[in-house]
Amino acid sequence: MASAGLSPTTAVNVVTARRRATESEVNVESTPPKATQSEEAKANGHDGAVDQHNHHGHVHHHRMRSVARRAWRWRIVAAVFELWQKPANGGNYFECIERPRNRYSTLNDNINNPNNTNIGRNPRRIHPSHANGGLNQMRMGISDMVAAAKMMNAGLVLPFLDHASFWADPSGFKDIFDWKHFLNVLKDDIEVVESLPLRYRRVKPAEKAPVSWSKSNYYKQEMRRLLLRRKVINITRTDSRLANNGIAPSLQKLRCRANYWALRYTAEIEEMGRKLKDMFSFTDCTHGLSAEESRELEAMRWSTANWRDKLINGTDVRRRGGCPMTPREAALLLKAMGYPSVTNVYIATGEIYGSRTMDAFLAEFPNVHTHSSLATAEELGPFAGYSNRLAALDYVVALGSDVFVYTYDGNMAKAVQGHRKFEGFRVTLNPTGRRRLVKLVDEMDARELTWEQFALAVKGHHAGRRGGPARGTEENFYANPFPDCICAEGGAAARGSNRRRLGRRR
């Protein structure tokens, strides 16, 4: 049974794999309409009138029809290609997250010594942290804890990953991330040690969950005082513990260095992710499920202790835009945007819950794949049964896909869309309000809108929402690292830095 839709930390998303549009491929999709005399004449360079008395009129008429058909085909081909192209305003941007040149290494030669006792300039400060939630929530939380360690002038122990929540994945940091790379990238920013140094192991740590959305002063003052007094702080929760905005630029850049440079998945995960096809993934609420399946989901909510909302009116939540798109709604969105039925679709969340919920999607996009269909059982062996390792695979593939379309703005959507911006503003279709889409779908189902009206409205609502540079307001920092970590060419923030164009992997 899939975990999709059961927790806000298991956000599921949609990623397309491009199949290059050719003239023959377009012809498979539909047959061009017959050109009118006016269209034919215009295609042949005339003003719409046809010389019926020309003794070569039949030849001219055939030639004009041929020109009109070719022009129609190329208009369609151009429209298909545009779906896959990077936003026009996404060029001439650079990464700008290098550390200031006057900063010095705080760790030097002791970084790989697990018994190192020289933690920073003050040996009384170190903090382990327990990242909580699903993989993407933990990833963002770990990046925040790197910045928190900097603010507290503390050493950081390799974070512990959540084993006790809904996912119950026993994987450790080293099972998912390249831990030596993590240490090496951050060695000039903070001290990171593989395990708690011996001299601190007899110290009873302070157990503390920092206040959510805290600013720098909270860590520099309150948390630092506690650290000085107790020597070791065990941070018990890392989710949303640092504000999105109002943080010093140098610390925002450190968050990006941690997330985009330091947190690299293991070689096995990266390699397997590159093998899988580009993908879409999505989930749904109870809309479209049978009564028995809806009751089963409600029973699961009651059996999950830390799930707060037990009684949910699924119909009301959907109308307010609070549900992920159903597979049918996702198919209608993609079709309305113009993605052809030959698009390869990959389900990134495991088995979709609901016995018949995929039927409507398959009717529109039959080329659906899963990691089980694309990889052998032997290839998936190291990842099978480990939800976070499989989520890491999904992340790698989603990051590298031609197009990413998220159907629910959970943690995976936030993490991937922000990383895709950092990788060069790769095409990311940002659904503009599920509430609006649900309303359009319901109106079309009620025959209040034709398909053409529906498609026109969907395209209109999503014009300019393809992942290009846009300054964020109060949104998740990792969902949009522009302009803190991405600079325009010629901008003040980009001058004097070691510029590297977006999308060039380290």
Buried (B, 14 or more C-beta within 10 A) or exposed (E): EBBBBBBBBBBBBBBBBBBEBEEEBBEEEEEBEEBEBEBBBBBBEBEEEBEEEEEEEEEBBEBBBBBBBEBBBEEBBEEBEEBBEBBEEBBBBBBBBBBEEEEEEBBEEBBEEEEBBBBBEEBBBBBBBBBBBBBBBBBBBBBBBBBBBBBBBBBBBBBBBBBEBBBEBEBBBBBBBBBEBBBBBBBBBBBBBBEBBEBBEEEEBBEBBBEEEBBBEBBBEBBBEBBBEBBBBBBBBBBBBBBBEEBEEBBBBBBBBBBBBBBBBBEBBBEBBEEBBBBBBBBBBBBBBEEEBBEBBBEBBEEBEEBEEEEBEBEEBBBEBBBBBBBBBBBBBBBBBBBBBEBBBBBBBBEBBBEEBBEBBEEBBEBBBBBEEBBEEEBBEBBEEBBBBBBBBBBBBBBBBBBBBBBBBBBBBBBBBBBBBBBBBBBBBBBBEBBBBBBBBEBBEEEEBEEEEBBEBBEEBBEEBBBBBBEBEEEBBBBBBBBBBBBBEEBEBBEEBEBEEBBEEE
